[in-house]
């Protein structure tokens, strides 16, 4: 009964969208998805420049997870990170986890890290449908390669002919992630981390002539780009994912109109655009009809990082070929003439409206949370969120302590306890010039307003505000969100990896009394026991916030 109730509750934001679908009810699969992931070190050159990375099953991006809405997904993760050894943890981005908050994958919050040479099985329900991704949530590990796409099949109100699958957009760094953090967090270090390239599905050229003098790393020009085949006259579904560390992406296909049908895990009323803007962690499902040229036509697909993204080479290319086009030739199409607006913001909220309307409920509590950058006593530049620069304790996950009735924590854990309040409104005030993609674990939040300066109290479309799990707050601006809190312990943070490393993260506790009654599986505690034993005899080199 508990699982059934959880499914019904977690599907609240999406279940009735079936009324809008042009198809019959979705036939649910009776078979659960089982996956076996090994995380290990390796060397790859996705853009021609060889670098030391972390891989999932030897690949970057990692394997696709695919399931039907309502399926149970089981992923056995083996930590084979050695030379040197590191812990790891995997976050299943956008999944509600309302019945299983201990499977959320945030170390120090919902679990202990997975010990080197040990394994842990995640098990959770695909309670939403659409496009998402998984990534390491241990330090900035995912920028080193620990990530991959997720597709959950469900109903749709828009017909299409071909599902082209995930298209992952990612800034790329030639330095190893740990070295970047070490340099960033040294005294008088710069919080501005420049990416070296921009990739589409893990590929892009790189000009080896730009490699720093004295760098002897092997590098090959014209490493190759991703290629896609369109069927002439057919409508294609593209599942866009910003899986980068920092860069805000502007995606387009020359001469083709994109019809947006979902943002994150939320189906929206379709709207047409030439460019889709995605902050880190955001997704968009778009439909594209191959009716612009003849069957031998070919076009550039582009993803360009915005001017607010620190990048040495911000422009990514892939090639789109119609049926009879020669894939050995390159396109000569022209880009849309749509300049970067420079606002570092998502589409105006008046444009994006959820397909299934949910009126905004009255909040039970309202809290302001400020974003600030500062230097500590050691002249290290860090981020404060809600007045605290967060640092997690890998050995004491908040959810396990809360489950035991312990709600007294060090200030540096940045834990906010909302007690019995379940309708929670947060006013995020950005006190600096840098935009931030704000991600709340375990929820699709309502977006009430976003813009420059302070919030004036205006709510955009209270009868059906937009909802998603990541939204950009612009520099020197505000973002007002609200969520229907589920019992659990949930991370709320900037999804720029380097900002999270610098302390830009908080932990929200909802309905603590219910958390104390949760039956947390023994494997969660066993995993912590293994970590406690390993960390007792090994140095845990935690130089950042940890998550």
ROVO-171001 format. One record per residue: x, y, z of N, C-alpha, C, CB in turn. Coordinates in steps of 0.05 Angstrom, whole numbers, plus 5000, padded with zeros to 4 digits. Glycine has a CB too. Example, Ala and Ser with C-alpha at 12.3 -4.5 7.8 and 13.67 -1.06 7.14 Angstrom:
<sites>
526448865156524649105156526449345156522649115181
525749555142527349795143525850015157528249885114
</sites>
This chain:
<sites>
501649765000500050005000501750255000498150005024
504050245015505850475016506850554988508150425034
507750354972508750414946506550524928509950164933
504150404930501950504913501250794920499450324917
501150854946500551124955502751314945500251134985
505251224947507351394938507251454908510051274945
506551254893506251294864504051504858505751034850
501851474872499651654867500351934875497151564883
501751964898502452234907504552364888503552224935
506652204882508752314866507952374837511152134866
505852244828504852294801502852514799503652044789
502352654822500252854823500553064802500152984851
503053154797503553374779503353294750506353484784
503153024745503152944717500952744709505752814712
499852614728498052384721495752464703497052264746
494452694709492052764694492752874666490552974710
495352904660495952984633495152774612498953034631
494552534622493552324604491052424590493052064619
489552594603487052704591487652854566485552884611
490052954563490753124540492152954518492553344549
492752714524494352554505492652474481495452314518
493952464458492552374434492652074431493852504409
494051944450494251654449492451534471497151564452
492251264470490851124491492651124516490050834482
491551014537493150994562495750844557491550864584
497850944571500450814568500350534580502650994581
501450344566501650074576504250054593501649864553
503950014618506250004636507749744634505450054665
510349754636511949514634511849374661514849584627
511849114661511848954685514748874693510148704682
516548944676519348874682520849114691520748744657
522349084713523849304724526549334709524349264754
527549584708530049624694532449584713530149914683
534149394707536449334724539049414708536549034732
540749574721543149664709545549614727542949964702
547849574715550349524730552349724721551349224726
553149914738554950124731557650094747553750404737
559850114733562450124745563650394740564349894735
564350544761565650804758568650764762564451004779
570250844742573150804743574551024728573850534732
577151034732578851234718579451134690581451284733
580051324672580851254645581851504631578451134630
582651464605583651684589581951684563586651644582
580851924556579351954532580152224519576351944536
579352264494579852514480577352584464582452494462
575252664477572752714462572952944441570552784481
574853124446575353344427578153334415574853614441
579553114419582253084409584453124429582653274386
583753254452585653304473585453084494585253594486
587552934498587452704517587452804545589852514512
585552694561585452774589584652544607583653014593
585352564632584752374653581852424662586652394677
580152214661577352254667576352034686575752264641
573752064694572351854707570051764689571151954735
569751504685567851394666565851204679569451244644
563551184666561550984675561550764654558651114678
562250524663562550294644564450354621559850204634
566450514627568450574607567650774586569350334594
565450914590564351084569563751364579561850964557
563951554560563051834565561551924541565452024571
559052024543557351994567556851704574554652144563
555851654599555351384608552851264594554951384637
552251014600550050874587547351004592549950584597
545550974573542851074575541250904594541451084547
539751024613537750884629535050944616537750984659
533550734610531050754596528950594611531350664567
526550704615524450564629521750684621524850584660
519550554630516850664627516050794653514950434618
514250984650513151124673511950914692510951324664
512750924718511750744738513650504743509150634730
515650464725517550244730519250294754519250204705
520250084765522350104786525050074772521949884808
526850254778529550254767531550164789530350534755
533249974783535249884801537949914788534749584810
539750064801542450104790544550024811542850404781
546049824805548149734822550749884814548649424820
551750054832554050224826556550104840553650514835
558550044825561149944835563150164834562049694819
564250234857566250444858569050324854566150604885
570050364829572650254822574650484817572550074798
574150714831575950944828578450894845574551214837
580650844832583150794846585350954833583850484845
587650974847589951114837589751404832590850984813
588851574851588151514878585251434881588751754896
584651324905581851244911580151484919581851034934
577651464911575651674919573051534924575351894897
571451664942568651584944567051674920567451684971
564551594919562851704898559951664907563351554871
558151794893555251764897553851864872554251924923
551651754865550251824840547451944847549951574821
546952174835544352304838542652264813544652614843
540152194816538352134794536652394791536551884800
537652564774536752844773533752854765538453004753
532253004782529453054776527452854786529053084747
528452614795526752414806525752494834528152134806
523152454839521952554863523052404888519052524862
523252144887524351994910522652034935527252074916
520052084932518352144956518051904974515752244947
518151664963518051424980520851324987516551204965
522951434974525651334978527651564979526351134955
527351754997529251984997532151915002528352185018
532551675014535351585019536751494993535251355040
535251474971536451394945537051634928534551204931
536951874939537252124923540152174914536352354939
542052054928544852064918546552294926544752044890
545752444947547352674955548952604981545552924960
551552564979553052475003553052685025555952404995
552852595049552652775072549852875077554553005068
548052825058545252905060543452665060544553095037
543552505039541852265037543352005039540252275012
545952005040547551765042550351825049547351605015
551851625056554851635057555851575029556051445078
558251675022559351594996559751294994562051734992
559751204969560350914964563450884967559350824936
564250704983567050664990568550554965567350475014
571050634961572650524940572750214942575450634940
572350084919572349794916569849664929574849674929
567849824935565349724945563049804926564749834974
560649694932558349734914555849814930557749484897
554049944916551450014929549350004907551650304942
546949904914544749884896542650104902543449604897
542150274882539950474884537450344872540750734868
535250394885532650284876530550504880531850024891
529250584858527350804859525350774837528751074859
523050914840520850894820521051134801518150904835
520451074775520351274755517551404757520751154726
517251584776514651704782513951934764514551794811
515852034749515352234728516352124702516752504735
515552254680516452164654517552384637514152024639
519252314618520552514602523552464601520052794613
525152684601528052674597529552774621528752834572
531652634629533352724650536052604648532052654678
537552604670540252504670541152424698542252714658
543252274700544452204725547252314726544451894730
548252374749550952474751552052434779551152774744
554652424782555952414808555252664824559052374806
554852624850554252854868556352864890551452834880
558752764884560952764902562952974893562352484905
563253194908564953414899564053494871568053334899
565953554853565153634825565853404806566653884816
565553154816566352924801564952904774565652674817
562552994772561152944746562353104724558153024749
563753334730565153474708567453314697566153744719
568253114712570352934703569352704686571952824726
566652684683565652474665563452294676567752314655
562852304702560952114713558052224709561452074744
556952164686554252254679553252094655554252554673
550552104652549251974629546352044628549651664631
545051974606542252054601540251864612541752094571
537751964617535551794626533151874609534951834657
531651664599529151714585527051544598529451634554
524851674607522551534618520251584599521851644648
519251364587517151394567514451424581517151144549
512851594570510151654581508351764560510351844605
506051854567504051964548505052224536501351994561
503852294513504552544501502052654486506952524482
501752914486499453034471500253104443498453274486
502853094437503853174411504952934395506053384413
503952894371504852674355507552724343502852614333
509152524341511752544327512352264315514052644345
514152264296514752014281517251864292515152074252
519252014299521851894306522852024332523951934283
523751854351525051944375528051924372524051784401
529452144368532352134364533852094390533252394352
532452104413533752054438535152294450535651824435
536852244471538152464485540252604469539452364511
540352864472542553034461543753194484541453224438
546153104492547353224516549253454508548953004531
548753684520550353924515552053974539548454164509
554653994535556454014558558954174553557153734568
559454374570562154494569564154274578562254744588
566654314570568654104574571254234584569153944549
572554104603574954204616577254014611574454244646
579554134604581853964599583453894624583654104579
583054044645584253974671582453774686584754224688
583753614703582253424720580653584741584153224733
578253494747576453654764577753724791573853504768
579153544803580353584829582453814828581653334840
583953814806585954024802584654304799587753964778
582354304785580954564782580054664809578554524763
578854494825577854574852580154664869576254344865
582354514868584654584885585654854878586954374881
585754924852586755184844584655404851587255184814
582155344847579955534853579855604882577355424843
580255404900579855454928582455494944578455214940
584555564930587055644944586855944951589555594926
588356034971588356314978588756494953590456374999
586956694951586956874928586456744901589657024927
585356494902584556364877582156494865584056064882
581756454839579456574825577056384824580356654797
574656474831572356304829571356274800570056424846
572556414782571856404753573356184740572356674739
572055964732573255734720572555734690572455464734
574555754673574055754644574055474633576155924630
571955404618571855154604573655174579568955064596
574454944568576254944545574754884519578354734548
572354764520570954694496568054654503572154444483
566454604482563554554485562854314468561854804477
561454114479560953864465557953814461562153634482
557353674439554653564435554853264434553353684408
553553134452553752834456556652744457552352694433
558252904472561052814477562952854455561052534485
562353024435564153064412564353354404563252894388
566753434394567153694382570053724374566253934402
570553884354573353934346574654114367573454064318
577354104367578954294383581354374368579654164411
582054624369584454724356586854684373584155034349
588454484367590754414383592854634384592054154374
592754814365594655034365594255224389594455194339
591955204401591355384424592255264451588355434425
593255014450594254894475596555054486595154594470
596455094513598455254526601355164519598055254556
603155354517605955294511607055134534607555554507
608454914527609554744547607854504554610254894571
605254514546603454284551604054064530600454374549
605053834540605853614523603653404519608253484533
601153474528598953284526598353224497596453394540
598052964489597352904461594753044453597052594458
594653154429592353294419592153254389592453594426
589753204379589253154351587153344341588452864345
587653484319585653664307583453494293586953854287
581153624289578953494274578253224286579653464245
577753214312577152964326574452854318577153014356
572653014307570052924298567753044314569952624301
565453054301563053164314560852954313562153424299
558753004329556452824328554852874303554652874353
553552664293551952674268549252554273553452534245
547152684262544452594265543152574238542852794283
541452374235539952324210537052394213540352034200
536052584197533152654197531852514173532752954195
529452424177527852304155526152524143526152064166
526452564117525052784104522052774108525652774074
520953004116518153034120517152934147516752894099
518852804163517952684188518552874211519352424193
517052834233517252994257518952844277514453064269
521052974287523052844305522952954333525852864293
523252784353523452874381526352874389521752694400
527353104399530053134409529853184439531553364394
531453044455531353064484533953214493531152784497
533753474496536053644502536653634532535553924492
539253614539540053604567542553774569540653304576
542553974587544954124594546353974617544354414602
548353814609549853654629552553764635550153364619
552854024632555454154636556054224665555654394619
558354344669559154424695558454714702562154394698
558154884681557655164686556055304664560355304688
556655244639555655404616552655394612556955324592
551455634607548755654598548755614567547455934606
547155424558547155354529544855474514547155044527
545355554489543355644470543355454446543755944461
541355284445541255064425539455154401540154804438
540355084377538855134353539654954331539255434344
537954934310538654794285538054994263536954524282
540055044247539755244226537255204210542255234207
535655424207533355434189530955264199534055344162
531255124221529054954232527755084257530054674238
525155064258523655164281523454934301520855264273
523954994326523754804348521054844363526154834368
519654624367517154634382517654504409514754494367
517654674430518154574457515654444469519154804476
515854194478513554054489513953974519513053804473
516353994529516853934557519354084567517153634562
519254174592521654294604522154154631521254604609
524454044633525053854655523053624653524953994683
521853544675519853324674517053424671520153144699
516653674662513953794661513153834632513854054677
511153694621510053754595508854034595507953544586
509354184574508354464571506654484546510654664571
504954694546503454754522505454824500501454994527
505354684477507454724457507755014448506854554433
510255094445510855364434513255344416511355574457
513255514396515355504376517555714382514255564348
520055634376522255814380524555734361523255804410
526455904357528755844341531155754359529556084324
531155844384533355784403532155704430535156034406
533255494441532555404468534855464487531755094468
534255594509536255664529536055464552536055954539
538355354560538455154581540755214600538654864570
540055254626542155274647542954984654541155424671
545154964669546054704677543854544692548654724695
543454294684541454124696538754134683541154194725
538254344667535654374654535454194629535054664647
532954114623532453954599530154074583531853664606
530054024558527754104541527253894520528154384528
524753794517524053614495522953794473522053394505
524053764449523153924427522453744403525254134419
520653844386519853704362520953874338516853664360
522053734318523153864294522253704270526253874296
521053844251520153724226522253764204517353834217
522953554191524953564170523653644143526553294167
522853894141521453984117522654244106518554024123
525154294112526354544104527754524077528454644125
528954294072530454254047529754004033533454254053
531253944012530853703996531953464011532153723968
531453214002532452974016535452964018531452734002
536953124003539853114006540953354022541153113978
539153494036539953734051541453664076537453904058
543053844085544553814110544754084124547453694105
544754074151544654324167546454294191541754384175
547254524201548754524226546854524250550654774228
547454364269546254384296548254534313545554094308
547254724329549054884345548254894374549155174334
550254904392549754974420551955164428549654714438
551255404432553155614439552755704468552955854420
554955714483554755814510554356114510557255744527
552756214528552056494529554456664539549656544547
554156924536556257104545556757094575555657384536
554756984590555156974619556656724628552456984634
557556564609558956314615561956344610557856084599
563656304630566556324625567556104608568056334652
568356164583569155954564571256054545566755854549
573255884540575255944519574255894491577855784524
572655684488571455614462568555544468573055374448
566655724464563855684473562055554453562755934481
562955504428561155424407561455124399561555604382
559254974401559254694394557654654368558054524416
558554464352557254404327556654104325558854494303
554454034313553953754304552553784276552053604325
552353564262551353574235548753424233553353464214
546753534219544153404214543953354184541753584224
543553094177543353014149540552904143545452804143
539352994122536852884112537552614099535453074092
535352464091535652184081537952134062533052114068
538052294041539952234019542452414020538452273993
542852544042545252724044547752554048544952924066
549952644038552552504041553752584068554452584017
553952394086554852454113557852504114554152224131
559252464092562152534092562652824085563652354072
560552964077560753254071559753414095559153324045
560453674095559653844118557554044109562053994129
555754114127553654304120554854584114551554334143
553254744100554055024094551755214102554755054065
549955114120547655274128548455514145545655104142
546755714147547255944163545755944189546556204147
546956044210545656044236543356254237547656114258
541456204254539356404259540656664269537256294280
539556884260540557144269539057224294540257364247
539757094316538457154342540657204362536556924351
541457454366543757514384543057424413544357814384
545157364428544957304456543957554471547757214468
541657524484540557764498542157864521537757704507
543957694532545657784553544357784581546658044547
541957684583540557694609541157444626537557714604
542257234613542856994628540356884642545157044649
538156884628535556804639534156604621533757044645
532356454632530656274616528556434600529356064633
527056284585524756404570522856544589523256184554
521656764580519756904597517656714607518557144582
516956744633514956564645512256574632514756624674
511656794619509056814605508856634581508557104597
511156534571511256364547510956074555513856404532
511955994578512055714585509855654605514755644597
507955484597505655414614505255114615503055564603
505154994639504754704641502154614627504654624670
502354384615500054274601497754214620500854024586
498454104643496354044663496454264684496853764676
494354424687494354644706494154564735492154844699
495854684752495654654781495654934793497954474792
493555034804493455294816495455314839490655364827
496655544843498555594864497155584891500055854860
497955404910496755404936497755634954497155134950
496455694975497255894994499655785010494955975013
501855945012504155845027503655835057506656015021
504955635070504855615099507155765111504855325107
509355805096511655945106513056075082513655745121
514156315086515656455065518456525076514256705056
520556465061523256515070524856635048524556245080
526456835055528456955036531156815040528657255040
532456755017535056625018536856784999534856315009
538956905010540757074994543156924984541657315011
544056994960546456894948548657104951545956804918
550957024963553157214967555757074962553057334995
557657224951560457124948562157284968561457164919
564057144980565757285000568457145002564357285028
570357265016572957145022573057085051575257335013
573956835057574256765086576956875097574056455089
577556795121579956895134582556815120580056805163
582356595104584756505089584856615061584756205088
583156815055582956945029582056745007585657065021
580456545015579256354997576456454989579156065009
575956474964573356574954571256344956573456684926
569056394970566956194974564256324969567156075003
562256154969559456244966557956204992558056104943
556256404999554356375021551556355009554556615041
550056165020547156145012545556135038546655894995
543756325041542256345066544156405090540556095071
546256555084548156635105550256445112546656705128
550356205099552355995106553755895081550855765121
556355845084557855705063557855415072560755815059
556455245057555954965066558454785063553654855050
558754605082560754395081559454145093563454465095
559353935078557953695087559853515104556853535064
558553335118560053125134559352855121559353135165
561152745106560652495092559752265111563052405077
560752275136560352055154557652075169562552035174
556252295166553752335181551652455164554252525206
550452295146548352395129545952505146547252175110
544952735138542852865153540452685156542053135140
539752535135537352375135537452155156536752255108
539852045160540151835181539951955209542851685177
541152185213540952315239538052395245542752565240
536652505225533852595228532152345234532852745203
532652125221531151885225531451785253532151665205
533651845266534151775294533151985313537051725299
531852195303530852405320532852625327529752295345
535152625314537152825319536853055299540052705318
536053295309535553525292537353755299532653605292
539553695312541453905320544053865304542053905351
544754055286546954025268548854265269545953975239
551354215261553254445258552254645238556054345250
552754905243551855115225552855075196552755385235
555254975193556454945166554954745149559354865168
553254575161551654395144549354535130550554165162
548754775139546654945127543954805124547655045099
543054695146540454555146538254735155540654305165
536054735140533654885147531354695152532855095124
530254705176528054525184525454665182528554415212
523754585163521054705159518954585176520254695130
519654385193517754265212515254175198517054455235
512954275206510454175195509454325170508254175216
510954525162510154685138510754525113511754955137
508754495096508954345071508554515046507054115071
507554755049507254935026509355155031504255055024
511655135018513955295025514655475002516355105032
514855735008515555944988518356044994513456174987
520056054974522756144977523356374958524755914972
524356594969525056824953528156834952523957094965
529256754929532156744925533057014914532956504906
534757154930535757414922538757394915535357624945
539357454890542057424880543457694884542157344850
545457704902546757954909549258014891547657944938
549757844871552057884854551257874824554057674859
553257914806552657944778552457684763554758104765
553057454776553157194762550457054764555357014774
549556944742547056784741547556504753545856764713
545456384765545656124777543255954770545956154808
543655704761541455514757540755384784542255304736
538455444795537755344822536155084819536055554837
537154874833536054604831535154514859538054404820
532654434860531454314885531054014881528854454893
532353854897532053564895529153484904534153424913
528153284891525653154900523053294893525753124929
523153514878520753674873520753804846520353874895
518453834834518054024812516754274826516153914789
518254494827517254724842515754904823519554874855
513855064835512555274821514455514818509855354836
514355644795516055884791514156124791517755864764
514256284812512356504815513256754799512056574844
515956804801516957044787519957024785516057304803
521057164765523957184761524557444747525056934745
526657574755527357824741529557974755524857994739
530158214745532258384757531358504783533158594738
533358574800532658714825531058544845531258964819
529658684862528058554883525258484872527758734908
524058284884521358194876519358404886520757914888
517458474868515358674875512758544884514858854851
512758274887510358134896508658024874508758314913
509358084849507857984826508157684823508658134800
506057544816506157264811505157214782504357094831
506757084766506057034738504156794737508556974721
501756834727499656634722499256454747500456464698
498156564769497756404793495856174789496756584815
494156184768492355964762493755724751490256054742
496255764741497755544730500655624726496555434703
502155674748504955764745506655544732506055854772
508855634720510655444708511855274731512855584692
512655024723513954844743516354704729511854624753
518454674744520754514735522554464759522254654712
524754324755526554264779529054434778527153974779
529554584757531854774756530855024742534354654740
531555254753530955514739533155714745528255624748
533755874725535856074727534956314743536856154700
536656404762536356664774538556844762536556654806
537757064750539657234736541457394756538257434717
543557504746545357664763543857904774547757754747
544357974799543058194813540058194809544258464802
538957954811536057914808534857734829535557804780
532457644823531057474842529657244828528957644857
529157034843527556804834525756724857529456564825
523156714852521256644873520056374865519056864877
520356174883519255914877517655824901521555704872
516055614897514455494918514255194913511555624921
514155034934513854744929512154614950516654614928
510854404941509254234959511054034971506854104944
512054094995514153935007513353655014515154075032
515053465006514753185013516553125037515353004989
515652935055517352865078520052765068515952655095
522152885080524852795072526853015077524852725043
529252965067531553145070532553205042533853025088
532353455033532753515005534853735001530053604993
536653694982538653894975537354104958541053764960
538254354962537454584945540054744940535254764960
540854764914543454874909543654984881545554664913
545755134876546555214849547754974835548555454850
546854934810547854694795550454754780545754604776
551654994783554355034773556254884791555055334771
557654684781559254504798561154664815560754314780
562454864804564455014819563255184841566155194800
560855274838559455424859558655244882557055574847
557555004874556854814895559354734911555454564883
561554694897564054624911564854844930566354574891
564255094923564855324940562855384962565155564923
561055194967559255224990556355304984560355405008
555655334958553055434950551055204950553155564922
550155134974548254904978547054915005549754634974
544454845006543154815032541654555033541155055037
540754475056539254225060536654295074540854015077
534454215062531754275072530454025084530054395049
529554045108528153825121525153895121529153775151
523553705111520653735110519353515126519653735081
517453595143515953415161517853215176513953255144
519453325194521353155208520152935224522953335227
517652965234516452745249516052505231513752835260
515352555206514952325188517652205180513552415162
519752375180522452265174523352075196524452495172
522652135221523351945243522051675240522752075269
519751665226518351415223519051265197515351465224
520851375181521551235156523150975162523251425139
522550775146523950515149526250515128521950275144
528450625136530750645118532150365116532850855128
532550275091533650005088536349965101533849945058
536949725108539449655121541849705103539449375130
541549695077543749745058544850025061542849685030
543150215067543950495071545950515094541550685075
545150385116546850385140549350215136545350285164
549049995121551449825115553449985099550649575100
552550145079554250305063555750515080552650445041
554350625100555650815118557750675136553550955136
557150435143559050285159561650235144557850015168
561350165118563750115101565350375098562850005074
563850595094565250855091566650935117563251075083
565350895140566550965166569150805170564650905189
569150555163571550385166573750475148570950085161
573050535122575150625103576250895110573950625074
574451085117575451355123576951365149573051545125
576651165166578251155191581151095185577150945210
581650945164584350865157585550995132584450565154
583951175120584851315096584151605098583551185071
585851775086585352065086583252125065587952225080
581052255073578952345055579752625047576052335067
580552665022581652925013579353095005583652884990
577753195024575453365019576353655020573153305039
576853764997577854044996575554244990580054074976
573154144985570954324979568554254996570154314949
566154344988563754295004563153995006561354434992
564053844986563753554986561453454970563353465014
559553624962557253514948556153714927554953444968
</sites>
